[in-house]
Amino acid sequence: MRTCKPPLSVRYAAVEAHSAHASGALPDDQVQSYGMQRRRFIVVEGVPGVGKTTLAATLSSEMDGAPILRLTDEFRVARGQLETDPEVGPTHRLDLYLSATADLAERVRKALRATDVVCDRFYPSALGLFEAEGELDTEAIEAAAEPHLQTAPRPAVTVVLHATHPILRQRIEQRVRIPLDTAVHRRARDSAAFADRWARAIDRLAAKSGPVLTVDTTYMSAGEVARYVLTGLATPESPEVSDQ
C-alpha cells in the first residue's frame, strides 16, 4: 500500500485534469489554466454492507465538509410501496429509480456551483440492481438510462467498495439505521449470487463513467478503508487502484 499523503489541494489534481467536464460544474471557457480550482464530485459505490456511508462521511470531512448527497427519503418510501405491489413490474420500478437518480443528479449539479460534493451511490448502483435482478435485459436498461446519463454530472472519480458475502451479511444484520424491511437489503443479505451479480454490474457501469478506485473492505476497518482510499486518490499516475 502506498503511504504518501500530500495535501488535499494536490490530492485530486490528476483527477481534476482528467476531463474539462469531469464534474459538469465549469464550462471550458471558464477553465483558464490547469491550476484553477475545480469542484470535486466523488461518488462512493457498492452493494449494501461494504461501508459506503462511513467512507462518504470521512471523505466529506477531508473535503472541508463537502455535502453528502443521496437518494431522498421520499424515494425510499415509494420504493417500499412498489416492492409490495405485485402488479408493479420491473419497468415501472426502473422508471422510479431513474427519476429519483435524475433528481439526485440535478441536486449534485446545483451543489457543484458552490462546493465539492460526495455522493453516496449514483447511477451504477441503480442500474446495476436491475441487471442483477435479471428481469430486464441489459440493452433495455441502458436504453432507458441513456437520456439521463447524457446530461448527468460525471464524477471526478468513483470509489467502488467490495467485501465477501459473509462479511456483507454480518454488516447488514448489524446495521440499525436501515431496518431489513426492503427487498433489496434482504436479497443482498440472503443471496451471495445476487450480491455478486450486483457488484459486478456496478463495477462495469462505474468504469463507463470515468476513473475508478476499487477497494476490497473485507478485512479492513473503516479507518483503514479511508486511509487506503485517500492514498489511492493521491496517486496521479494511476486513477484505478485495486486491493484484490
N, C-alpha and C positions, 0 to 999 in steps of 0.2 A: 504494500500500500504506500502511495506517495504521501509524504508528510509536509511538503511545502504548503504554506498558507499565507499568500500575500493579502494585502488589504482588499476589502470588498470592492472598492472602486476599480481595482485592477482585475479582480477575480473573474469578472464577466466580460472582459474586453474582447476575447476571441468570439464569444457567443454573440455579442452585440454586433460584431463586424460580419457575422455570417450572412446577413441579408439586410438591405435597407428597409425591408418590410417585415423584419423578424417579429416586431411587436405590433405592427399595424398602427402605431401611435404617431409616427412622424413621416410625412411625405418626403421624397427625395430632395425636393428643392429647399427643404429646411435643414437638411443634413449637410453642413458646410465642410466638415472635416471628420476624420476618424476619431479625434479626441473629444468630439461633442458628446455630452451626456445623453444617453438614450434610456428611455424607460424600459425596465426589465419585466418580462412576462414569463414566469416559471410555472409549469404545470407538474403536479405530482399525481402519478397514475398507479394503478394496481388493483387487484381484486380485494374484497374485504379481508382484513386481518393482517395486511402486510406492513402497516404502520404509516399510512398516508397522512392522517390527520395530525399525528405527532410531529412528523417531519415538516409538514406545511407550517405548523406553529413555529418551529425552530427557524426555518427559512425566513418567515415573516420577521422574526426578531432580529436576525442577522441583516436583513434588508431594511433596517431602520423603521420597523413597524409597518411594512407593506401590508395592505389589507389582504385577507384570505377570502376569496370568493368561491362559492359552491352553489349547487342547485338549491332552490328555495324549499322551505317547509311546505308551501302550497303544492309543489310538485310531489313531495313525498306523500302527502295526503291523497292526492289524485292517483298516484301510482298504487297505493294500497287499495283504493277502491276498485281500480281496474283489475288488479290481481285476483280479487274475489268475485269478479263478474264473469261467469262462464260464457257470456255472449260476446265478450270483447276479444277480438282476435289479435294476433301479433302486429298486424299493420297499424291498427289503431294505437296500440301501445308504443310502437316505434314513432308514430306521429307525436305522441305526448313527450317522449324523450327528446326528439329533435326540437320541438317547440321550447321545451324547458332549457335545453342546452343553447339554443339560439338566444334566449333571454340572458343566459349566463354570459355568452359571448358579447352581447351588447353592453352588459354591465362592466365586463373586462375592458372593452374599448373605451368607455367613458372614464373609467378609473385611470387608465394609462395616460390620459391627458395631464394628470396631475401627480401621479405616483407610480412606483413599481407595484406589481401585482403578483400574488401567489394564488394559483387555482388548484383547489382540491378536487381533482377529476375534471375531465373535459370531454371532447368528442370520442377519443379512443375507448373509454370505459362504456359510454352509452352504446356505441355501435358494436363494440366487441361483445357486449352482453347478448345482443341478438344473434350474432354469429355463433356464440357458444350454445345458445338455446336450439339453434338449427331449424326453427320453424320457417324462417325466411332464408332464401339463398343469398350468398354474398353480393351478387350483382344487384339484386333488388334493394338490399340495404344501402349499398354505395350509391345507387341511382337516386334513392330518396334523400340521401345525405348531401349529395354533390352541391346543390344550390346553397346550402348552409355553409359548407366547407369553403366555398369560393370567397365568401365575404367574412369569414371568421378571422379574428386576430391569430397570427401564427406565433406559437411560443418561441422564445429565445432558446429554451431547452426544455425537454420533457424528461422528468426523472421517473423511471418505471421501477417499482419495487416488487420483489418476488419473495416467496417463502414456501417451504414444503407444506403439503396439506395438513399433516398432523399439527404443525405449528399454527397454521391458519385457523384450524378448528379450535384449538385451545384459546387463541387470542379472541376469536369471535365470541366464544362462550363466556369469556371473562369480561367482555365489554358490557357496561351498564348504561352507557349513553344512548345506544341504539338497541332497543329490545329486539329479540328474534321473532318479530311478528311480520316480517316481509319475506315473500317467497324467494327473493334474490339472496338474502343472507342465509336463509335455511338451506337453500340448494348449494350455495358455496361451502357451507359448513359440512353438509352431509355427503356431497359428491366430489371426490377427488378428480374424476374425469371432467366434470363440468367446470370446476375451478381451473383446471389445466387448459381447457379449451378457451376459456375466457382470458386467461393470462396470455396465451399465445396470440389471440386476436388483438389484445391491447398492444403487445409488442409490435405486431405488424402495422397497426394503424398509427401508433406513435412514431414509428420510423418514417412514415409518409409525411409527417408534419414538420420535420426538421431534426436538429441534433437530439440525441437520446443518451441519457446516462442511466445504466441499468445496475441495480444492486440487489443481491440476494440477502435478505434480512434474517434468514432462518436462525443463525447463531450469533446475531448481533443485538446488542442493547440499543435502545433508542438513541442514546448519546453516541454510540459507535456509528450508527447509521448516519446521523447528522454530520459527524466529522468526516466520514468517508465521502458523503455527497459534496460537502463544501470543498474537500480536497479535489474531488473529480472535477468540479466546476472551475477549479483554479488551474487546470492544465490545458492551455490553449492549443497544444499540438494534437489533442485527442478528445473531441467533444463526446465520444461514445466510450464508456467505461463499463466493464463487466466484472462482477465479483464472483463469477461462476467458473 
